[in-house]
Every structure is written in structure tokens, then in C-alpha cells.
């Protein structure tokens, strides 16, 4: 039975993502979403409590996937430099691969209910803290410079990552993988100890 229901949930998410990207979160009605997905409002409310809940899940699924991948890099083999490079390149590539989700979320986050917004920020903070732990590890080992606090490095890096949705185009000359490599190189260059 769960397998029969999963396509409905996925259709709702796909159509909500498409409509929010085309029309904006605030301009899209629940009726438009359920009509596009070919389901009833009752079916939607079986899976999602509200339109806010849909928006949160659009971003949440990307964040959960990125967190799983970050843990694999952070806890995986290799030096801290190699692991941080992999994690940095990956978060850029996966952000580009899910650009509509990120674009919708960051454009509409301020419209979420305050409790929902607070919860999402807390989830994102956990991701940033895990990423920061790699920088702290490298600083303790003497591999990364210590004169810039790790929190500042993380804020600077993710400020750039979260800004991708305002300028990056998948039709442009740079692939997501290449862009990830550029960002990771810039991050590691900024962390290299001064002579």
C-alpha cells in the first residue's frame, strides 16, 4: 500500500516545485497544486499539513541528501584536506543539480510560519556545524590556517553556495561538477597556512 501511495507524494512535490518555480510560492494555490498532480486536496493533506509543509519538504529532501553525503565525506577515508575538498565540491554540485528546489526555498523562506522557519534554520545549522568540524580538524592538525575562525570560513563559503540560485544556469558553460571543483579549490586555498 505504501508503494501505491508514494507516487502521489512525489507527484505533489514535483508539481509544487514546478509551480512555485514558475509562479512563486505566494502566488500558487493549493488547488493549482492538486489539480496539476491529479489528486484531491484530501490526498494532499494526507501527506502534507499545508503549503508551508510542501515548501519545507522541497528544501528538506535536498538538505537530508546533502547531510548524508557530507557525513560520508567527513567520516570517510583520506586526509582532512581530501575530505573537505570532496564535501565542498559535492555540496556545490548537488546544489546545482537541485537548483529549482534551492531557488524556491531561499526566495520563499521568509513566507514560512516562524516555527517552521526556525526549525529549518536549525537543520541547516547542523549541516554547517558538521562542515565546520572538518575545518576545525584541519586547524588542530596544523593543515589549515588558524587566524580566521572556522565559523567565518563556513559563513563565507555557504554564503556563496546559497547565492548560486541567483546566477548559475545549467545551460551555461560551467558544469555543476566543474563549479564544485572551483569552489573547493578556492576554499582550500583560503585555508592554506601563510608562509
C-alpha positions as CSV (number, residue, x, y, z in Angstrom):
1,X,0.0,0.0,0.0
2,X,2.8,2.4,0.8
3,X,4.3,1.9,-2.6
4,X,1.0,2.8,-4.2
5,X,0.9,6.0,-2.2
6,X,4.5,7.1,-2.8
7,X,3.9,8.2,-6.4
8,X,1.2,10.6,-5.2
9,X,3.5,12.2,-2.7
10,X,6.2,12.5,-5.3
11,X,3.8,14.0,-7.9
12,X,2.7,16.6,-5.3
13,X,6.3,17.5,-4.6
14,X,7.2,17.7,-8.3
15,X,4.2,19.8,-9.3
16,X,4.6,22.1,-6.3
17,X,8.3,22.6,-7.2
18,X,7.4,23.4,-10.8
19,X,4.6,25.8,-9.9
20,X,6.5,27.5,-7.1
21,X,9.4,28.0,-9.6
22,X,7.1,29.3,-12.3
23,X,4.7,31.4,-10.3
24,X,6.2,31.9,-6.9
25,X,5.2,30.3,-3.6
26,X,2.8,33.0,-2.6
27,X,1.0,33.1,-6.0
28,X,0.4,29.3,-6.1
29,X,-2.8,27.9,-4.6
30,X,-3.2,24.5,-3.1
31,X,-5.9,23.9,-5.7
32,X,-3.4,24.5,-8.5
33,X,-1.0,22.1,-7.0
34,X,-3.6,19.3,-6.5
35,X,-5.0,19.9,-10.0
36,X,-1.6,19.7,-11.6
37,X,-0.8,16.5,-9.6
38,X,-4.2,15.0,-10.5
39,X,-5.2,14.4,-6.9
40,X,-7.7,15.8,-4.4
41,X,-7.0,18.2,-1.6
42,X,-7.7,15.4,0.8
43,X,-4.9,13.4,-0.8
44,X,-2.5,16.3,-0.4
45,X,-3.4,16.8,3.2
46,X,-2.8,13.1,3.8
47,X,0.9,13.7,3.0
48,X,1.4,17.4,3.9
49,X,-0.2,19.5,6.6
50,X,-0.1,22.7,4.5
51,X,1.5,24.6,1.6
52,X,4.2,25.6,4.1
53,X,4.9,21.9,4.7
54,X,5.3,21.3,0.9
55,X,7.8,24.1,0.8
56,X,9.7,22.8,3.7
57,X,9.9,19.3,2.2
58,X,11.1,20.7,-1.1
59,X,14.2,22.0,0.6
60,X,14.3,19.3,3.3
61,X,14.8,16.5,0.9
62,X,17.8,18.3,-0.6
63,X,19.2,19.1,2.8
64,X,18.8,15.5,4.0
65,X,20.6,14.2,0.9
66,X,23.4,16.7,1.3
67,X,23.8,15.8,5.0
68,X,24.1,12.1,4.2
69,X,26.7,12.8,1.6
70,X,28.6,15.2,4.0
71,X,28.8,12.5,6.7
72,X,30.1,10.1,4.1
73,X,32.9,12.5,3.1
74,X,33.6,13.6,6.7
75,X,33.8,10.1,8.1
76,X,35.4,8.6,5.0
77,X,38.9,7.8,4.2
78,X,41.6,10.3,3.3
79,X,43.3,13.3,4.8
80,X,41.2,16.1,6.2
81,X,42.1,18.2,3.1
82,X,40.8,15.5,0.8
83,X,37.7,15.0,2.8
84,X,36.9,18.8,3.0
85,X,37.6,19.2,-0.7
86,X,35.2,16.3,-1.5
87,X,32.5,17.7,0.8
88,X,32.9,21.3,-0.6
89,X,32.8,20.2,-4.2
90,X,29.8,17.9,-3.5
91,X,27.6,20.5,-1.9
92,X,28.1,22.8,-4.8
93,X,27.4,20.1,-7.4
94,X,24.3,18.8,-5.6
95,X,23.0,22.4,-5.1
96,X,23.3,23.0,-8.8
97,X,21.6,19.6,-9.5
98,X,18.7,20.7,-7.3
99,X,18.7,24.4,-8.3
100,X,15.0,24.9,-8.5
101,X,14.5,23.4,-5.0
102,X,17.1,25.8,-3.5
103,X,15.8,28.8,-5.5
104,X,12.3,28.3,-4.4
105,X,13.2,27.8,-0.8
106,X,15.6,30.8,-0.5
107,X,13.2,33.1,-2.4
108,X,10.2,32.0,-0.2
109,X,11.7,31.1,3.2
110,X,10.6,34.4,4.8
111,X,7.0,33.4,4.0
112,X,7.1,30.3,6.2
113,X,5.5,30.3,9.6
114,X,8.0,31.4,12.2
115,X,8.2,28.0,13.9
116,X,8.8,26.2,10.6
117,X,11.5,28.8,9.6
118,X,13.2,28.3,12.9
119,X,13.2,24.5,12.5
120,X,14.6,24.7,9.0
121,X,17.4,27.0,10.1
122,X,18.3,24.7,12.9
123,X,18.5,21.7,10.5
124,X,20.7,23.8,8.2
125,X,22.9,24.8,11.1
126,X,23.6,21.1,12.0
127,X,24.9,20.7,8.4
128,X,27.1,23.8,8.7
129,X,28.4,22.7,12.0
130,X,29.4,19.3,10.6
131,X,31.2,21.0,7.8
132,X,32.9,23.4,10.2
133,X,34.1,20.3,12.2
134,X,36.3,19.4,9.2
135,X,37.8,22.8,9.2
136,X,38.4,22.7,12.9
137,X,40.0,19.2,12.5
138,X,42.4,20.7,9.9
139,X,43.2,23.6,12.1
140,X,44.0,21.3,15.0
141,X,46.3,19.3,12.8
142,X,48.1,22.4,11.6
143,X,47.0,21.8,8.0
144,X,44.7,24.8,7.8
145,X,45.4,28.3,9.0
146,X,44.0,29.3,12.3
147,X,43.9,33.1,12.1
148,X,40.4,33.1,10.6
149,X,37.7,31.5,12.8
150,X,36.2,28.4,11.3
151,X,32.7,29.9,11.7
152,X,33.7,32.8,9.5
153,X,35.1,30.4,6.8
154,X,31.8,28.4,6.9
155,X,29.6,31.5,6.7
156,X,31.6,32.9,3.8
157,X,31.6,29.6,1.9
158,X,27.9,28.9,2.3
159,X,27.0,32.5,1.6
160,X,28.5,31.8,-1.9
161,X,26.8,28.4,-2.2
162,X,23.4,29.7,-1.2
163,X,23.8,32.5,-3.7
164,X,24.2,30.1,-6.7
165,X,20.5,30.1,-7.4
166,X,20.7,33.8,-8.3
167,X,23.2,33.5,-11.1
168,X,24.0,29.9,-12.1
169,X,22.5,28.5,-15.2
170,X,22.7,24.8,-16.1
171,X,22.7,25.8,-19.8
172,X,25.9,27.9,-19.2
173,X,29.4,26.9,-19.9
174,X,30.3,25.5,-16.4
175,X,29.0,22.2,-15.2
176,X,28.0,21.6,-11.6
177,X,31.0,19.3,-11.1
178,X,33.4,21.9,-12.5
179,X,31.9,24.6,-10.4
180,X,32.2,22.4,-7.4
181,X,35.9,21.9,-8.1
182,X,36.4,25.7,-8.4
183,X,34.6,26.4,-5.1
184,X,36.5,23.6,-3.3
185,X,39.8,24.9,-4.7
186,X,39.0,28.4,-3.5
187,X,38.0,27.2,-0.1
188,X,41.2,25.2,0.4
189,X,43.4,28.0,-1.0
190,X,41.9,30.3,1.6
191,X,42.7,27.8,4.4
192,X,46.3,27.2,3.4
193,X,48.6,28.4,6.1
194,X,50.6,31.6,5.4
195,X,54.3,31.3,5.0
